[in-house]
Amino acid sequence: MCLSIPSQVVEIHLSEQAVTVDTMGVKRKVSSHLMTEPLSIGDFVLIHIGFVMNKIDTEDAMASLALYQEIVQKLEAEERES
C-alpha cells in the first residue's frame, strides 16, 4: 500500500508540464502530465511515483498533515527514549 502525503505546489513549470511541491519541508519537482485541471501555486496535491494524481481540499490536506506530524513526533520521542 502507498500512502501519499499532501504536498503544496510552490512553483509551476509550464514548459515542462511539471510543478515543484513542498512535502513537509522537502521540495521536489514532479510531473503534472496526468492532471486534466490546471494547478496553481498554493494548491495541495497528492503525488504517486513522481506524478500529481489529484488536487485535494486545503482543509483535508491540513488535517492529514497534522496527523503525519503527530506520527513523526511520536516516533522521534520513542527513538529518544530508547
Summary of the structure (lengths in Angstrom):
residues: 82
radius of gyration: 14.2
end to end distance: 28.4
largest distance: 49.2
contacts: 198
relative contact order: 0.19
helix: 33%
strand: 37%
